Amino acid sequence: MKLAILSRNSKLYSTRRLVEAARERHHSVRVLDPLRCYLRISADGFGMHYKGRPIAGYGAVIPRIGASITRYGTAVLRQFELMGSHAPNPSDAIARARDKLRCHQLLAAQGIGLPITVFGDNPDDTADLLSMLGPPPHVIKLNEGTQGAGVMLTEKPSASRSVIEALRGLYANFLVQEFIAEARGADLRCFVVGDQVVATMRRQAPKGDFRSNLHRGGTARAVRASVAEQATAVRAAAVLGLGIAGVDLIRSRRGPLVLEVNASPGLEGIEEATGIDIAGRIIDFVVAGHQPIPVRRRSAA
């Protein structure tokens, strides 16, 4: 199959692994910088050029679109879709996942557990907004933040109000959530491919922090998610329309709660922690068209 990977940098670990896995399976693969793709849209059809030359005929496109280029990247991906290419993560699904508020609304509407979340716009409503959430600690998240950036923990009502006022002064979009103390700074990253969780790692926040992201100094080890956790992760990805997703869960007294659904999850941390050939799973899934493929582990080499 002729595959394209939308990525700004062909040297990134996740992009390299996908290219390796595709070539190991004898597929033609090319890495395309979405910002160098430009589009022709008309009633008589759709066209695209890349660095001065027309491109077409890709059977499937695997998007590795960073949050900073979501708008343009999803437009390019949509153009590929309109030109007949299959995307395991369609453009509309990526847009749903990137908007944390919309994502939480969609998940909650399907009864999927998540931390209680509040959202408001007017400063006059801040006190009542926080009363809807309950007493601190509170977790305040920028709506478009990634990798733990833009996530703050406030331990007093006055601190919550101060942070909210500061963010509103910057015209930032943000959510406020309950803090799940029993998670003890740990979460699970469940890597979903199709209708299966193919790998899970437990991430632990460093001492003095509550964010478990590996980019923030967290540590990771392989674990086996429970049946309920796997079912929650698969359902969350499906609700958003994602065939490939990193679903972050925390363990709470009321069961697994979804923190975030990542539409472009990194491979490095979880492949190293689990030893599972996730890149190969992704390629097999894309080519097979949602058919379950047995888990394969990477060779020691």
C-alpha positions in Angstrom: 0.0 0.0 0.0 1.1 3.6 -0.7 1.1 5.3 2.7 1.7 8.9 3.8 2.7 10.1 7.3 1.9 13.7 8.0 4.7 14.9 10.3 6.7 18.1 10.6 9.9 16.2 11.3 10.9 12.8 9.8 13.5 12.3 12.5 11.1 12.2 15.4 11.0 8.8 17.1 7.3 8.1 16.4 7.6 9.1 12.8 10.8 7.0 12.3 9.2 4.0 13.9 6.1 4.2 11.7 8.4 4.5 8.6 10.4 1.5 9.7 7.3 -0.6 10.4 5.8 0.2 7.0 9.0 -0.6 5.1 9.4 -3.9 7.1 6.0 -4.8 5.7 7.0 -3.8 2.2 4.7 -0.8 1.9 5.6 2.4 0.1 5.7 5.2 2.7 6.5 8.9 2.5 6.7 11.6 5.2 5.0 14.8 4.3 5.3 18.1 6.2 1.6 19.2 6.4 2.7 22.9 6.3 4.3 22.3 2.9 1.1 20.8 1.5 -1.2 23.3 -0.3 -4.6 22.7 -1.7 -6.8 23.3 -4.7 -10.5 23.2 -3.9 -13.2 23.5 -6.6 -16.5 22.0 -7.6 -14.8 19.8 -10.2 -12.5 18.2 -7.7 -9.7 18.5 -5.2 -6.0 18.7 -5.7 -2.8 19.0 -3.7 0.8 20.0 -4.3 3.8 19.3 -2.1 7.0 21.4 -2.6 6.0 22.2 -6.1 4.7 18.9 -7.3 1.3 17.3 -7.4 0.6 14.4 -4.9 -2.2 11.9 -5.0 -2.9 8.2 -4.9 -2.2 7.5 -1.2 -4.2 4.6 0.1 -4.0 5.8 3.7 -2.6 8.8 5.6 -1.4 8.5 9.2 -1.6 11.9 10.8 1.1 13.0 13.3 -0.2 16.5 13.6 1.1 18.6 16.5 -1.3 20.8 18.6 0.3 24.0 17.3 -0.8 23.3 13.7 -4.2 21.6 14.4 -6.2 23.9 12.2 -4.0 23.7 9.1 -3.0 20.1 9.6 -6.6 18.9 9.8 -7.5 20.9 6.7 -4.7 19.1 4.8 -5.9 15.8 6.2 -9.4 16.6 5.2 -8.2 17.2 1.7 -6.6 13.8 1.6 -9.9 12.3 2.7 -11.8 14.1 0.0 -9.3 12.8 -2.5 -10.0 9.2 -1.4 -7.3 8.4 1.2 -8.3 6.5 4.3 -7.2 8.1 7.7 -7.3 6.0 10.9 -7.8 9.2 12.7 -10.1 11.4 10.6 -9.7 15.2 10.6 -13.0 15.8 12.4 -12.0 13.2 15.1 -8.7 15.0 15.7 -10.5 18.3 16.1 -12.9 16.8 18.6 -10.0 15.4 20.7 -8.0 18.6 20.6 -10.8 20.6 22.2 -10.7 19.5 25.8 -14.1 21.0 26.6 -15.8 19.4 23.6 -14.1 16.1 24.3 -15.3 16.0 27.9 -18.9 16.9 26.8 -18.9 14.1 24.3 -17.5 11.5 26.7 -19.8 12.5 29.6 -22.8 12.3 27.2 -22.0 8.6 26.7 -21.6 7.9 30.5 -17.9 7.6 30.4 -16.3 8.5 33.8 -14.2 11.6 34.1 -13.3 14.1 36.8 -16.1 16.7 37.5 -15.4 19.6 35.2 -16.7 23.2 35.2 -16.3 25.9 32.6 -17.4 29.5 32.5 -16.7 32.8 30.9 -17.9 35.8 33.1 -15.7 36.9 36.1 -18.9 37.6 38.0 -19.6 33.9 38.0 -16.3 32.6 39.3 -17.4 32.1 43.0 -20.5 30.2 42.0 -18.6 28.3 39.3 -16.2 27.0 41.9 -19.1 26.1 44.3 -20.4 23.9 41.5 -17.1 22.0 41.5 -16.6 21.7 45.3 -13.7 22.5 47.7 -10.1 22.5 46.5 -7.6 21.3 45.5 -8.6 22.2 42.0 -6.9 21.3 38.7 -7.0 24.2 36.1 -6.1 23.2 32.5 -5.7 25.3 29.4 -8.1 24.0 26.8 -5.3 23.5 24.2 -2.5 22.5 26.4 -0.4 19.3 25.8 2.2 17.2 27.6 1.3 18.6 30.9 1.9 22.2 29.9 -0.8 24.6 31.1 -2.0 22.4 33.9 -2.0 23.9 37.4 -3.0 22.7 40.9 -4.5 25.2 43.4 -5.0 24.2 47.0 -7.1 27.2 48.3 -10.2 28.9 47.0 -8.3 32.2 46.8 -5.6 30.6 44.7 -8.2 29.1 42.3 -9.8 32.5 41.9 -6.5 34.2 41.3 -5.4 31.8 38.6 -8.8 32.0 36.9 -8.7 35.8 37.0 -5.2 35.8 35.5 -6.1 33.3 32.7 -9.2 35.4 31.9 -7.0 38.5 31.7 -4.9 36.6 29.0 -8.1 35.6 27.1 -7.2 31.9 27.6 -9.7 29.1 27.4 -9.5 26.8 30.3 -11.3 24.1 32.4 -11.4 23.6 36.1 -11.6 20.0 37.5 -11.7 18.2 40.8 -8.5 16.8 42.0 -8.4 13.0 42.5 -6.2 12.6 45.5 -6.3 8.8 45.6 -4.6 8.6 42.3 -1.4 9.7 44.1 0.1 11.4 41.1 -0.2 8.4 38.8 -2.1 7.7 35.7 -2.4 5.0 33.0 -1.7 5.6 29.3 -3.7 3.1 27.4 -2.7 2.9 23.8 -5.8 2.0 21.7 -5.5 0.6 18.1 -8.9 -0.2 16.6 -11.0 -2.0 19.2 -8.1 -3.1 21.5 -5.8 -1.7 24.1 -2.5 -2.9 22.7 -0.2 -1.6 25.5 -0.5 0.2 28.8 2.0 2.0 31.0 1.6 3.5 34.4 3.1 6.9 34.7 4.1 8.3 38.1 4.7 12.0 38.7 8.0 13.1 40.1 8.2 14.1 43.8 6.6 17.4 44.4 4.5 17.4 41.2 1.2 16.0 40.3 1.6 15.8 36.6 2.7 12.3 35.4 3.7 13.3 31.8 7.1 11.9 30.8 7.9 15.3 29.4 7.5 16.6 32.9 9.9 14.1 34.5 7.4 11.3 35.2 8.5 7.7 35.1 6.8 4.8 33.4 6.5 1.1 33.7 4.4 -1.5 31.9 1.2 -2.7 33.5 -1.9 -4.6 32.5 -5.0 -2.5 32.5 -8.1 -4.0 34.1 -11.0 -5.1 31.9 -13.0 -2.0 33.0 -10.0 0.3 32.2 -9.5 -1.3 28.8 -13.3 -1.0 28.0 -13.3 2.6 29.1 -10.2 3.5 26.9 -11.7 1.8 23.8 -15.1 3.4 24.3 -13.5 6.9 24.7 -11.5 6.5 21.5 -14.6 5.3 19.7 -16.8 8.1 20.9 -14.4 10.6 19.4 -14.1 8.6 16.2 -10.4 7.8 16.7 -8.9 4.5 15.4 -5.6 5.2 17.2 -5.5 7.0 20.5 -3.6 7.4 23.7 -6.2 7.5 26.4 -5.1 8.7 29.8 -7.0 7.3 32.8 -6.7 7.6 36.6 -7.8 5.1 39.1 -10.4 6.5 41.5 -12.8 5.2 44.1 -15.6 5.4 41.5 -13.7 3.5 38.8 -11.5 4.6 35.9 -11.8 8.2 34.9 -10.6 9.7 31.6 -8.3 12.6 31.8 -7.5 13.1 28.2 -7.7 11.4 24.8 -4.6 12.1 22.7 -5.2 11.9 18.9 -1.4 11.8 18.2 0.1 9.8 21.0 3.9 9.4 21.1 5.4 6.0 20.7 8.8 6.3 22.4 7.9 6.2 26.1 5.3 3.4 25.8 7.3 1.2 23.4 10.3 1.5 25.7 8.3 0.7 28.8 6.3 -2.2 27.3 8.6 -3.6 24.6 5.5 -3.9 22.3 5.9 -3.1 18.6 3.1 -0.4 18.6 4.3 1.1 15.3 3.8 -2.3 13.7 0.3 -2.6 15.2 -0.6 0.8 13.8 0.6 -0.1 10.3 -1.2 -3.5 10.4 -4.4 -1.8 11.5 -4.3 0.9 8.8 -3.6 -1.7 6.1 -6.0 -4.3 7.3 -8.9 -1.9 7.8 -9.8 -2.4 11.4 -9.1 -6.1 11.5 -7.7 -7.3 14.9 -4.0 -8.2 14.6 -2.1 -10.3 17.3 0.3 -8.3 19.6 3.8 -8.5 18.3 6.8 -7.6 20.5 9.9 -5.8 19.2 13.1 -7.8 18.8 15.9 -7.2 21.2 17.9 -5.6 18.3 
